[in-house]
Amino acid sequence: THTSINAHMINQQLMEERLTSLQQQLDDQKNISNDGTLMWKITNVQQKI
């Protein structure tokens, strides 16, 4: 039915948002070393020079 399709689409959107959030949290953790110092990730270095 139309209602169940809408519910499925909402659930899918929520799951995608949660996945994006978890991916960001994982990326954030990659930038923290074991001693608590932060490491900077610099992208497009050639363009910024």
N, CA, C and O atoms as a GROMACS GRO file, in nm:
protein
  196
    1THR      N    1   0.083  -0.119   0.000
    1THR     CA    2   0.000   0.000   0.000
    1THR      C    3   0.087   0.125   0.000
    1THR      O    4   0.208   0.119   0.022
    2HIS      N    5   0.023   0.237  -0.024
    2HIS     CA    6   0.094   0.365  -0.030
    2HIS      C    7   0.156   0.400   0.105
    2HIS      O    8   0.266   0.454   0.110
    3THR      N    9   0.085   0.371   0.213
    3THR     CA   10   0.134   0.402   0.347
    3THR      C   11   0.259   0.323   0.379
    3THR      O   12   0.354   0.377   0.436
    4SER      N   13   0.261   0.196   0.344
    4SER     CA   14   0.378   0.114   0.375
    4SER      C   15   0.498   0.155   0.290
    4SER      O   16   0.612   0.146   0.336
    5ILE      N   17   0.474   0.200   0.168
    5ILE     CA   18   0.584   0.248   0.084
    5ILE      C   19   0.642   0.375   0.145
    5ILE      O   20   0.764   0.391   0.150
    6ASN      N   21   0.556   0.466   0.190
    6ASN     CA   22   0.605   0.588   0.255
    6ASN      C   23   0.684   0.556   0.381
    6ASN      O   24   0.789   0.616   0.406
    7ALA      N   25   0.635   0.462   0.460
    7ALA     CA   26   0.705   0.423   0.582
    7ALA      C   27   0.842   0.365   0.548
    7ALA      O   28   0.940   0.394   0.616
    8HIS      N   29   0.847   0.284   0.444
    8HIS     CA   30   0.974   0.225   0.402
    8HIS      C   31   1.071   0.334   0.356
    8HIS      O   32   1.190   0.328   0.388
    9MET      N   33   1.022   0.432   0.283
    9MET     CA   34   1.108   0.540   0.235
    9MET      C   35   1.162   0.623   0.352
    9MET      O   36   1.278   0.664   0.351
   10ILE      N   37   1.078   0.648   0.451
   10ILE     CA   38   1.121   0.722   0.570
   10ILE      C   39   1.226   0.643   0.645
   10ILE      O   40   1.327   0.699   0.688
   11ASN      N   41   1.203   0.513   0.662
   11ASN     CA   42   1.301   0.428   0.731
   11ASN      C   43   1.434   0.427   0.656
   11ASN      O   44   1.540   0.434   0.718
   12GLN      N   45   1.428   0.419   0.525
   12GLN     CA   46   1.550   0.419   0.445
   12GLN      C   47   1.625   0.551   0.462
   12GLN      O   48   1.748   0.552   0.475
   13GLN      N   49   1.552   0.662   0.461
   13GLN     CA   50   1.616   0.792   0.478
   13GLN      C   51   1.682   0.802   0.616
   13GLN      O   52   1.794   0.853   0.627
   14LEU      N   53   1.614   0.755   0.719
   14LEU     CA   54   1.671   0.758   0.854
   14LEU      C   55   1.797   0.673   0.862
   14LEU      O   56   1.895   0.712   0.925
   15MET      N   57   1.794   0.557   0.798
   15MET     CA   58   1.911   0.469   0.799
   15MET      C   59   2.028   0.533   0.725
   15MET      O   60   2.142   0.522   0.768
   16GLU      N   61   2.000   0.600   0.614
   16GLU     CA   62   2.106   0.668   0.539
   16GLU      C   63   2.166   0.782   0.621
   16GLU      O   64   2.288   0.802   0.619
   17GLU      N   65   2.082   0.855   0.693
   17GLU     CA   66   2.132   0.963   0.779
   17GLU      C   67   2.218   0.907   0.891
   17GLU      O   68   2.322   0.965   0.925
   18ARG      N   69   2.176   0.796   0.948
   18ARG     CA   70   2.253   0.732   1.056
   18ARG      C   71   2.387   0.683   1.004
   18ARG      O   72   2.489   0.697   1.070
   19LEU      N   73   2.386   0.624   0.884
   19LEU     CA   74   2.509   0.576   0.824
   19LEU      C   75   2.606   0.692   0.799
   19LEU      O   76   2.725   0.680   0.825
   20THR      N   77   2.554   0.802   0.749
   20THR     CA   78   2.638   0.920   0.726
   20THR      C   79   2.698   0.969   0.857
   20THR      O   80   2.815   1.005   0.862
   21SER      N   81   2.618   0.970   0.962
   21SER     CA   82   2.666   1.013   1.093
   21SER      C   83   2.776   0.920   1.144
   21SER      O   84   2.877   0.966   1.196
   22LEU      N   85   2.756   0.790   1.129
   22LEU     CA   86   2.856   0.694   1.174
   22LEU      C   87   2.985   0.706   1.093
   22LEU      O   88   3.094   0.694   1.148
   23GLN      N   89   2.972   0.730   0.963
   23GLN     CA   90   3.091   0.749   0.880
   23GLN      C   91   3.169   0.872   0.925
   23GLN      O   92   3.292   0.869   0.928
   24GLN      N   93   3.099   0.980   0.959
   24GLN     CA   94   3.166   1.101   1.006
   24GLN      C   95   3.235   1.076   1.139
   24GLN      O   96   3.347   1.123   1.161
   25GLN      N   97   3.169   1.003   1.229
   25GLN     CA   98   3.230   0.971   1.358
   25GLN      C   99   3.356   0.887   1.338
   25GLN      O  100   3.456   0.909   1.407
   26LEU      N  101   3.352   0.792   1.246
   26LEU     CA  102   3.469   0.709   1.218
   26LEU      C  103   3.582   0.794   1.161
   26LEU      O  104   3.697   0.778   1.201
   27ASP      N  105   3.550   0.882   1.068
   27ASP     CA  106   3.652   0.971   1.012
   27ASP      C  107   3.712   1.060   1.119
   27ASP      O  108   3.833   1.084   1.120
   28ASP      N  109   3.630   1.109   1.210
   28ASP     CA  110   3.680   1.193   1.320
   28ASP      C  111   3.776   1.115   1.408
   28ASP      O  112   3.877   1.170   1.452
   29GLN      N  113   3.747   0.989   1.434
   29GLN     CA  114   3.834   0.908   1.519
   29GLN      C  115   3.968   0.878   1.453
   29GLN      O  116   4.068   0.860   1.521
   30LYS      N  117   3.970   0.873   1.321
   30LYS     CA  118   4.095   0.847   1.249
   30LYS      C  119   4.193   0.961   1.268
   30LYS      O  120   4.314   0.941   1.253
   31ASN      N  121   4.145   1.080   1.301
   31ASN     CA  122   4.230   1.197   1.314
   31ASN      C  123   4.278   1.220   1.457
   31ASN      O  124   4.338   1.324   1.486
   32ILE      N  125   4.255   1.126   1.546
   32ILE     CA  126   4.300   1.137   1.684
   32ILE      C  127   4.399   1.024   1.711
   32ILE      O  128   4.366   0.907   1.693
   33SER      N  129   4.519   1.059   1.754
   33SER     CA  130   4.620   0.958   1.782
   33SER      C  131   4.599   0.901   1.922
   33SER      O  132   4.512   0.946   1.996
   34ASN      N  133   4.680   0.801   1.956
   34ASN     CA  134   4.666   0.734   2.086
   34ASN      C  135   4.700   0.824   2.204
   34ASN      O  136   4.649   0.804   2.314
   35ASP      N  137   4.785   0.924   2.182
   35ASP     CA  138   4.822   1.011   2.294
   35ASP      C  139   4.734   1.134   2.306
   35ASP      O  140   4.762   1.224   2.386
   36GLY      N  141   4.627   1.140   2.226
   36GLY     CA  142   4.531   1.249   2.238
   36GLY      C  143   4.558   1.369   2.150
   36GLY      O  144   4.479   1.464   2.148
   37THR      N  145   4.671   1.367   2.077
   37THR     CA  146   4.697   1.480   1.988
   37THR      C  147   4.616   1.464   1.860
   37THR      O  148   4.585   1.353   1.817
   38LEU      N  149   4.584   1.576   1.800
   38LEU     CA  150   4.508   1.574   1.676
   38LEU      C  151   4.602   1.575   1.556
   38LEU      O  152   4.706   1.641   1.559
   39MET      N  153   4.564   1.502   1.453
   39MET     CA  154   4.638   1.505   1.327
   39MET      C  155   4.552   1.577   1.225
   39MET      O  156   4.432   1.552   1.216
   40TRP      N  157   4.612   1.666   1.149
   40TRP     CA  158   4.539   1.743   1.049
   40TRP      C  159   4.547   1.672   0.916
   40TRP      O  160   4.655   1.628   0.875
   41LYS      N  161   4.435   1.662   0.849
   41LYS     CA  162   4.431   1.606   0.714
   41LYS      C  163   4.414   1.722   0.617
   41LYS      O  164   4.313   1.792   0.620
   42ILE      N  165   4.512   1.740   0.532
   42ILE     CA  166   4.507   1.850   0.435
   42ILE      C  167   4.486   1.789   0.296
   42ILE      O  168   4.568   1.711   0.248
   43THR      N  169   4.375   1.826   0.234
   43THR     CA  170   4.344   1.775   0.101
   43THR      C  171   4.377   1.880  -0.004
   43THR      O  172   4.386   1.998   0.027
   44ASN      N  173   4.396   1.836  -0.126
   44ASN     CA  174   4.423   1.924  -0.240
   44ASN      C  175   4.543   2.015  -0.213
   44ASN      O  176   4.536   2.136  -0.236
   45VAL      N  177   4.652   1.957  -0.166
   45VAL     CA  178   4.770   2.035  -0.129
   45VAL      C  179   4.824   2.113  -0.248
   45VAL      O  180   4.858   2.231  -0.234
   46GLN      N  181   4.831   2.050  -0.365
   46GLN     CA  182   4.885   2.118  -0.483
   46GLN      C  183   4.804   2.243  -0.517
   46GLN      O  184   4.861   2.344  -0.558
   47GLN      N  185   4.674   2.237  -0.501
   47GLN     CA  186   4.590   2.352  -0.532
   47GLN      C  187   4.606   2.464  -0.429
   47GLN      O  188   4.587   2.581  -0.462
   48LYS      N  189   4.640   2.428  -0.307
   48LYS     CA  190   4.649   2.527  -0.201
   48LYS      C  191   4.785   2.595  -0.194
   48LYS      O  192   4.800   2.698  -0.129
   49ILE      N  193   4.884   2.537  -0.261
   49ILE     CA  194   5.020   2.594  -0.258
   49ILE      C  195   5.028   2.710  -0.355
   49ILE      O  196   5.133   2.772  -0.368
   0.00000   0.00000   0.00000
